[in-house]
Structures are given as structure tokens and as C-alpha cells.
């Protein structure tokens, strides 16, 4: 052994090395507002204790109020990004957001098919800002190529109705189960439907399969508009599944995380409010301390599914 030779690794060195967190590969577009897209995925996955492997599928031109344009990344470049890291790192879950183009959908679907045992959480955003022909081509490809590989499809009630039941003309809104039945016809096992309208200023969020509703949480309707909520929920769920959580427990935790991130949301510009994924790292404010002092003891609080959430909605 020379003076320049590296020292052999000792058993003690191996034991002290930190175990790597679960890795989640996210396919999504770059969002310069930081509200959703890749920036939102990375922040959310990190906040949930997992490690994000970001693959950029496009660049969305937007501010916190609206989308102006988008530029897809070449499909070969998307594939090269993903294949390079997949040869090096073992992943535990996928998170799919906006894939940029029909070609991007095809490329990502081919990559997903090589890892059929890795759970996929797919988020379907509102794509009304894309030209109609391009949008239809994208949705058709997503329906045919990505849904058959999807464990959980996440989206708002209106967006999933338009996507899964485009011919729906009933005055009654489609139920989460009906959306799940439509998704199951394409191979998707579960849908997580958000923003299902309820009476008295509440919105329901329901995990459903073709057999019926499984679990969910009611949220009080916010008085402000958010951007990035759907990406946050889907990324949180993917991170929890990657860490080994059972599906219904993961959905409950992901919804609770989203609720608190929205409750602590902030407005960085002149547009909509952004979820604060690191709400738990902020020091408590005076209002929170006063609320804690005034809160009844846990033994005195009677659980009631119809009781509104205790936390008031605010934007800082």
C-alpha cells in the first residue's frame, strides 16, 4: 500500500453510513412559479422524507395566475434523463404529471412498462390552456398508454369527469365510483377524486375503486384560489407509497398533508396562492400559540365526522 492508496472501508464505516431514503422518479414539466410542476414535486417529495429523481418533460410559461404557453422537451432527451439515472438508482415509486406532448406520453409510458412492479401515481391536471387538437391527442395517448399502468389516478372531480366520461350529460355529477369504473376500463386500479362538491361549503376528496368508495376526507371550501394543489397531493401520495405505506393510510396522510399545506399557503405574487409544503418547519405564530392554549384536552374532544375542521383557513 502506498501513501496515495485509499484506506479500505472498515465495518464501522459501513454501519455508520446513512440508509438512503426511498426514491421517487417524477416526470413533470418545469414550472417557474414554483407552485406545481417539477418544483412542486421536488419540494413535496422532500417534505415527505423521500428523495426526488426529477425528469423534466417540458417548460410551462406561466405566472401564479395563468399559463401562457409551453415548450415540450424532445422525447429522446426525456428518455435519456430517465434511463441514465434508472441504471444507477433503484426507485420505489413513480409520479407522473404533465408530460409535455403526445410523444412525451409515449416515451414515458415505454419507460414505465419496464418496471411493472413499481407503483405509479398519475396526476391529470386541467389542460384547458392547450389548443384543442393537441389536447385531445395528448389525452388519448395518456388514456391508452399511461392509464393501464397506473395504480392511482389523481385529479379534480371536474377534470376527471371531462377526461374519463367526456360524454357525461346527466344533471347529477358523476360519483367517484363511476369515475373509478371508467378508469378501470383502461386498467387503472384506483382514482383519488378531489374537490367533489358537498353542501355547506365543504368539498370531498375520495379514494375509490370500481367496487366503490374506499376512504376520503372532507375539506372546508377555501375562499382563495390555489395553484399546485393537485401536484402536491399526487407527489405526497407517491412518496408515501415509496416508503412502504399501505394505500388507504397513505391517502389519509397525503390528504392531511395537503390540507395543512393549503392552510399555510402563501401568495408570492399577484396571482393565486401556493401550498406551503414546509409548513411543519415554520416556527409557531402567536395565533397558533393562543389556539393551542384555548384548545380543549384530547379527552374532552368528542370525535364527530360532521364537525368542521378545527383550524381556520388563512393565507400568510
C-alpha positions in Angstrom: 0.0 0.0 0.0 1.4 3.4 -1.0 0.8 6.7 0.7 -1.7 7.6 -2.0 -3.7 4.4 -1.7 -7.2 4.8 -0.3 -7.8 3.3 3.1 -10.0 0.2 3.0 -13.5 0.7 4.2 -14.0 -0.8 7.7 -17.1 -2.5 9.0 -17.6 0.5 11.3 -17.7 2.8 8.2 -20.4 0.6 6.7 -22.5 0.6 9.8 -22.4 4.4 10.2 -23.4 5.1 6.6 -27.0 6.5 6.5 -29.6 4.4 4.7 -30.8 6.2 1.6 -34.4 7.4 1.6 -36.9 5.9 -0.7 -36.5 7.3 -4.3 -39.4 8.6 -6.4 -38.9 9.4 -10.0 -41.1 12.3 -11.1 -41.9 13.1 -14.7 -43.3 16.6 -15.0 -42.8 20.0 -16.6 -40.8 22.8 -15.2 -43.0 25.5 -13.6 -41.1 28.8 -13.0 -43.7 29.9 -10.4 -42.7 27.0 -8.1 -46.4 26.3 -7.5 -46.7 23.0 -9.2 -44.8 21.0 -11.9 -41.3 19.8 -11.1 -40.6 22.4 -8.5 -43.7 21.4 -6.6 -42.9 17.7 -6.9 -39.4 18.0 -5.6 -40.5 20.1 -2.6 -43.3 17.8 -1.7 -41.3 14.6 -2.1 -38.6 16.1 0.1 -41.1 17.2 2.7 -42.4 13.7 2.9 -38.9 12.3 3.6 -38.2 10.7 0.3 -35.8 11.6 -2.5 -36.9 13.0 -5.8 -35.4 12.0 -9.1 -36.8 14.8 -11.4 -37.2 14.2 -15.1 -38.2 17.3 -16.9 -40.7 16.8 -19.8 -41.3 20.4 -20.8 -41.3 24.0 -19.8 -44.5 25.7 -18.9 -44.6 29.5 -19.4 -46.7 30.9 -16.6 -47.0 33.1 -13.5 -49.0 32.5 -10.4 -52.2 33.5 -12.2 -52.3 31.7 -15.5 -50.4 29.6 -18.1 -49.3 31.5 -21.3 -47.5 28.8 -23.3 -45.5 25.6 -23.1 -42.5 24.1 -24.8 -42.1 20.3 -24.8 -38.7 18.7 -24.2 -37.6 16.4 -27.1 -38.8 12.9 -26.3 -35.4 11.4 -26.7 -34.0 13.8 -24.2 -36.7 12.9 -21.7 -35.8 9.2 -22.2 -32.1 9.9 -21.8 -32.7 11.7 -18.5 -34.7 8.8 -17.1 -32.6 5.9 -18.4 -29.4 7.5 -17.1 -30.5 7.6 -13.5 -32.5 4.3 -13.6 -29.3 2.5 -14.5 -27.8 3.8 -11.2 -30.6 4.2 -8.7 -33.4 1.9 -7.5 -36.7 3.6 -7.4 -39.7 2.8 -5.2 -42.5 4.8 -6.9 -43.3 6.9 -10.0 -45.1 10.2 -10.0 -46.4 11.4 -13.4 -47.6 14.9 -14.1 -47.7 16.9 -17.3 -45.7 15.0 -19.9 -45.3 17.9 -22.4 -46.6 16.3 -25.6 -48.1 13.2 -27.1 -44.6 12.0 -28.0 -43.6 12.5 -24.3 -46.6 10.4 -23.2 -45.4 7.6 -25.4 -41.8 7.8 -24.3 -42.6 7.9 -20.6 -45.1 5.0 -21.0 -42.4 2.9 -22.6 -40.1 3.5 -19.6 -42.8 2.8 -17.1 -43.5 -0.6 -18.8 -40.0 -1.8 -18.0 -40.8 -1.5 -14.2 -44.3 -3.0 -13.8 -43.8 -3.7 -10.1 -43.2 0.0 -9.2 -46.4 1.8 -8.1 -47.4 4.7 -10.3 -49.3 7.7 -9.1 -50.5 9.8 -12.1 -51.9 13.3 -11.8 -54.2 14.6 -14.5 -54.1 18.5 -14.5 -56.6 20.8 -16.2 -55.2 21.2 -19.7 -57.8 23.7 -21.0 -54.9 26.1 -21.8 -53.7 23.8 -24.6 -55.1 24.0 -28.1 -58.0 21.6 -28.6 -56.4 19.3 -31.2 -53.2 19.0 -29.2 -55.0 18.5 -26.0 -57.2 15.7 -27.5 -54.2 13.9 -28.9 -52.4 14.1 -25.5 -55.4 12.8 -23.6 -56.0 10.0 -26.0 -52.4 8.9 -25.7 -52.4 9.2 -21.9 -55.7 7.2 -21.7 -54.2 4.4 -23.9 -50.6 4.2 -22.7 -50.4 5.5 -19.1 -53.7 4.6 -17.5 -53.1 0.8 -18.0 -50.0 1.1 -15.8 -51.5 3.5 -13.2 -52.1 2.4 -9.6 -53.8 5.7 -8.5 -55.1 8.4 -10.9 -55.4 11.8 -9.1 -57.4 14.7 -10.3 -60.2 17.1 -9.5 -63.8 15.9 -9.9 -64.4 18.1 -12.9 -61.1 17.3 -14.7 -61.5 13.6 -14.2 -65.1 13.7 -15.4 -64.1 15.5 -18.6 -61.2 13.0 -19.1 -62.9 9.7 -18.2 -66.5 10.4 -19.0 -66.4 13.0 -21.8 -70.0 12.2 -22.9 -71.5 12.6 -19.4 -74.7 14.6 -19.8 -76.5 13.7 -16.6 -77.6 16.6 -14.4 -76.3 14.6 -11.5 -72.5 14.8 -11.1 -70.6 11.6 -11.7 -69.8 9.8 -8.5 -66.2 8.8 -7.5 -67.2 5.2 -8.1 -68.4 5.9 -11.6 -65.2 7.7 -12.4 -63.3 4.7 -11.0 -65.3 2.3 -13.2 -64.4 4.4 -16.2 -60.7 4.4 -15.2 -60.8 0.6 -14.6 -61.8 0.1 -18.1 -58.4 1.4 -19.1 -56.6 -0.6 -16.4 -56.3 1.9 -13.6 -56.9 0.4 -10.2 -57.9 3.4 -8.1 -58.9 7.1 -8.5 -58.4 9.8 -6.0 -61.0 12.4 -6.8 -60.6 15.8 -5.3 -63.0 18.8 -4.9 -66.2 16.8 -5.0 -68.9 19.4 -4.2 -70.8 18.9 -0.9 -73.3 21.1 0.9 -72.4 23.7 3.5 -69.2 24.9 1.9 -67.4 21.6 2.0 -65.5 19.6 -0.6 -65.0 15.9 -0.5 -61.8 14.0 -1.5 -62.5 10.3 -2.2 -60.3 7.3 -3.0 -62.5 4.9 -5.0 -62.2 1.7 -7.0 -64.7 0.1 -9.4 -66.3 -1.5 -6.3 -67.0 1.8 -4.6 -65.6 4.5 -2.3 -62.8 3.3 0.0 -61.7 6.3 2.1 -61.6 10.1 2.0 -61.5 13.4 3.8 -63.8 16.4 3.7 -62.1 19.9 3.4 -63.7 23.2 4.1 -64.0 25.2 0.9 -61.3 27.8 0.7 -62.1 31.4 -0.1 -58.9 31.8 -2.2 -57.7 30.1 -5.4 -54.7 27.8 -5.2 -52.3 26.6 -7.8 -50.2 23.4 -7.4 -52.6 21.6 -5.0 -53.1 18.5 -7.3 -49.4 18.0 -7.9 -48.8 18.3 -4.2 -51.3 15.6 -3.3 -50.1 13.2 -6.0 -46.4 13.7 -5.2 -47.1 13.2 -1.4 -49.0 10.0 -2.1 -46.2 8.7 -4.4 -43.6 9.4 -1.7 -45.7 7.6 1.0 -46.2 4.6 -1.2 -42.5 4.6 -2.0 -41.8 4.5 1.8 -43.9 1.4 2.2 -47.2 2.9 3.5 -50.4 0.9 2.8 -52.6 2.7 0.2 -55.6 3.8 2.4 -53.2 5.0 5.2 -51.1 6.8 2.6 -54.1 8.5 1.1 -55.2 9.7 4.5 -51.8 11.1 5.3 -51.4 12.7 1.9 -54.7 14.5 2.2 -53.8 15.7 5.7 -50.5 17.0 4.4 -52.3 18.8 1.6 -54.8 20.3 3.9 -52.1 21.7 6.2 -50.0 22.9 3.2 -53.0 24.8 1.8 -53.9 26.2 5.3 -50.4 27.6 5.5 -50.4 28.7 1.8 -48.8 32.0 0.8 -49.1 34.4 -2.1 -45.7 35.2 -3.6 -47.0 37.4 -6.4 -50.2 39.0 -7.6 -51.9 35.7 -8.6 -53.0 32.6 -6.8 -51.9 31.1 -3.5 -49.2 28.4 -3.4 -49.2 25.5 -0.9 -46.5 25.7 1.7 -45.1 22.2 1.7 -42.8 23.0 4.6 -45.5 24.3 6.9 -44.2 22.0 9.6 -40.8 23.6 9.6 -42.1 27.1 10.4 -42.0 28.5 14.0 -45.4 28.7 15.6 -47.0 32.1 15.4 -48.9 34.0 18.1 -52.2 32.9 16.7 -51.2 29.3 16.8 -50.0 29.5 20.4 -53.2 31.1 21.5 -55.2 28.5 19.7 -53.2 25.8 21.5 -53.9 27.4 24.9 -57.6 27.6 24.2 -57.9 24.1 22.7 -59.7 21.5 24.8 -57.8 18.5 26.0 -57.9 15.5 23.8 -60.0 13.6 26.2 -62.6 16.4 26.1 -62.9 16.5 22.3 -65.7 14.2 21.0 -64.9 12.9 17.5 -67.6 13.7 15.0 -67.3 13.2 11.3 -69.6 16.2 10.7 -67.6 18.6 12.8 -65.8 21.2 10.7 -62.0 21.3 10.7 -60.7 23.0 13.9 -58.1 25.1 12.0 -59.2 28.3 10.4 -58.1 28.8 6.8 -55.6 31.6 6.4 -53.1 32.9 3.9 -49.9 34.5 5.1 
